[in-house]
Amino acid sequence: MRILFVCMGNICRSPTAEAVFREIVRRETPELDVDIDSAGTHDYHVGEPPDPRTVRAAARRGIDLSMLRARQVEEADFGRHDLILAMDRLNHATLVRRSPPEYHERIRLFLDYAPGAETPDVPDPYYGGAAGFDQVLDLVEEAARGLLQEIVATRRRGA
């Protein structure tokens, strides 16, 4: 299975989701064969590492983002990934608009996997303070666990 997490610039939310999900899979289901990646809908930060505030917030929870670099979603991503998870409704709409129609069902909101979330959107912490990065981590961790549960349940059913 191939999963792509997507936000706008690929330096805050989507690299956080990529690294958190990778770590949760490593810890809880190391036998699961899943390819995890992230990208941005825009090219603002291509080649750059995640925002230093994102890196610090994740590091406090034992998550390493140092190896990640921003990239923009490319057309091949729509066919390459089984699941494309947008961090918010704006990026979801952008992805649907850019993708061929046969791939629309692969594009979903990441927080659909976090039933306790009070919002459908992972808020963008870029222009806020440190608390925003911790809030993103809280939401991402909840959704990542929900996503993993669904993948494992689907595999058990043989789908």
C-alpha positions as CSV (number, residue, x, y, z in Angstrom):
1,M,0.0,0.0,0.0
2,R,1.2,3.5,-0.8
3,I,0.1,6.5,1.1
4,L,0.7,10.2,0.4
5,F,0.1,13.0,2.9
6,V,-0.5,16.4,1.4
7,C,-0.6,20.0,2.7
8,M,0.2,23.3,1.0
9,G,4.0,23.7,1.2
10,N,5.1,20.3,2.6
11,I,7.0,21.8,5.5
12,C,4.6,21.5,8.5
13,R,1.6,19.3,8.4
14,S,2.2,16.7,5.8
15,P,5.8,15.9,6.8
16,T,4.6,15.6,10.4
17,A,1.9,13.2,9.2
18,E,4.4,11.2,7.2
19,A,6.9,10.8,10.0
20,V,4.3,10.2,12.7
21,F,2.5,7.5,10.6
22,R,5.8,5.9,9.7
23,E,6.8,5.7,13.4
24,I,3.4,4.3,14.5
25,V,3.6,1.7,11.8
26,R,7.2,0.8,12.8
27,R,6.3,0.5,16.5
28,E,2.9,-1.2,16.2
29,T,2.8,-3.2,12.9
30,P,6.4,-3.6,11.6
31,E,5.2,-6.4,9.4
32,L,2.9,-4.0,7.5
33,D,4.2,-3.3,3.9
34,V,3.3,0.4,3.4
35,D,5.1,3.1,1.5
36,I,4.7,6.5,3.2
37,D,5.4,9.8,1.6
38,S,4.3,13.5,1.7
39,A,4.1,16.4,-0.7
40,G,2.7,19.9,-1.1
41,T,0.1,21.2,-3.5
42,H,2.4,24.3,-4.1
43,D,6.1,24.6,-4.9
44,Y,6.9,27.2,-2.2
45,H,9.5,25.2,-0.4
46,V,10.7,22.4,-2.8
47,G,13.9,20.9,-1.5
48,E,13.8,22.5,1.9
49,P,13.6,20.6,5.2
50,P,10.5,20.9,7.4
51,D,10.0,24.1,9.3
52,P,12.3,24.2,12.4
53,R,9.3,24.6,14.7
54,T,7.8,21.4,13.2
55,V,11.1,19.6,13.7
56,R,11.4,20.7,17.3
57,A,7.8,19.9,18.2
58,A,8.1,16.4,16.7
59,A,11.5,15.8,18.3
60,R,9.9,16.4,21.7
61,R,7.7,13.4,21.0
62,G,10.5,11.2,19.7
63,I,9.7,11.8,16.0
64,D,12.6,12.5,13.6
65,L,11.8,14.7,10.5
66,S,15.4,15.5,9.7
67,M,15.6,13.3,6.6
68,L,12.5,14.8,4.9
69,R,12.6,17.4,2.1
70,A,9.7,19.3,0.6
71,R,8.4,18.4,-2.8
72,Q,5.3,19.3,-4.8
73,V,2.6,16.8,-5.8
74,E,3.2,15.6,-9.4
75,E,0.7,14.1,-11.8
76,A,2.3,10.6,-11.3
77,D,1.4,10.7,-7.6
78,F,-2.3,10.2,-8.4
79,G,-1.7,6.8,-10.0
80,R,1.2,5.8,-7.8
81,H,-0.5,6.1,-4.4
82,D,-3.5,4.1,-3.2
83,L,-4.5,6.8,-0.7
84,I,-3.8,10.5,-0.9
85,L,-4.7,12.3,2.4
86,A,-5.2,16.0,2.4
87,M,-4.6,17.9,5.6
88,D,-7.5,20.3,4.9
89,R,-10.5,21.0,2.6
90,L,-8.6,23.6,0.5
91,N,-5.8,21.2,-0.4
92,H,-8.4,18.4,-0.9
93,A,-10.2,20.5,-3.4
94,T,-6.9,21.4,-5.1
95,L,-5.9,17.7,-5.4
96,V,-9.3,16.8,-6.8
97,R,-9.1,19.6,-9.3
98,R,-5.6,18.5,-10.5
99,S,-6.2,14.8,-10.5
100,P,-7.6,12.7,-13.3
101,P,-11.2,11.7,-12.4
102,E,-10.4,8.0,-12.1
103,Y,-8.3,8.8,-9.0
104,H,-10.7,11.0,-7.1
105,E,-11.8,8.2,-4.8
106,R,-8.2,7.9,-3.6
107,I,-8.2,11.5,-2.3
108,R,-9.6,11.9,1.2
109,L,-9.3,14.2,4.2
110,F,-6.7,12.9,6.8
111,L,-8.9,13.8,9.7
112,D,-11.7,11.5,8.5
113,Y,-9.6,8.9,10.4
114,A,-9.8,10.9,13.6
115,P,-13.4,10.5,14.8
116,G,-12.8,12.6,17.8
117,A,-11.6,15.6,15.9
118,E,-13.8,18.7,16.1
119,T,-12.8,19.9,12.7
120,P,-12.2,18.3,9.3
121,D,-9.0,20.3,8.8
122,V,-5.6,20.0,10.4
123,P,-4.9,23.7,11.0
124,D,-1.8,25.3,9.4
125,P,0.5,26.2,12.2
126,Y,2.9,28.2,10.0
127,Y,1.8,31.7,11.0
128,G,1.1,30.9,14.7
129,G,3.0,30.1,17.8
130,A,4.5,26.9,19.2
131,A,1.1,25.6,20.6
132,G,-0.1,25.2,17.0
133,F,2.6,22.7,16.2
134,D,1.6,20.7,19.2
135,Q,-2.0,20.8,18.2
136,V,-1.1,19.5,14.8
137,L,0.8,16.6,16.4
138,D,-2.1,15.8,18.6
139,L,-4.5,15.6,15.6
140,V,-2.0,13.8,13.4
141,E,-1.4,11.2,16.0
142,E,-5.1,10.5,16.5
143,A,-5.7,10.3,12.7
144,A,-2.6,8.1,12.2
145,R,-3.9,5.6,14.7
146,G,-7.3,5.6,13.1
147,L,-5.8,5.1,9.6
148,L,-3.6,2.3,10.8
149,Q,-6.6,0.6,12.4
150,E,-8.6,0.8,9.2
151,I,-5.7,-0.6,7.1
152,V,-5.2,-3.5,9.5
153,A,-8.9,-4.2,9.6
154,T,-9.1,-4.1,5.8
155,R,-6.2,-6.5,5.5
156,R,-7.8,-8.9,7.9
157,R,-11.0,-8.9,5.8
158,G,-8.8,-9.7,2.8
159,A,-9.8,-6.6,0.9
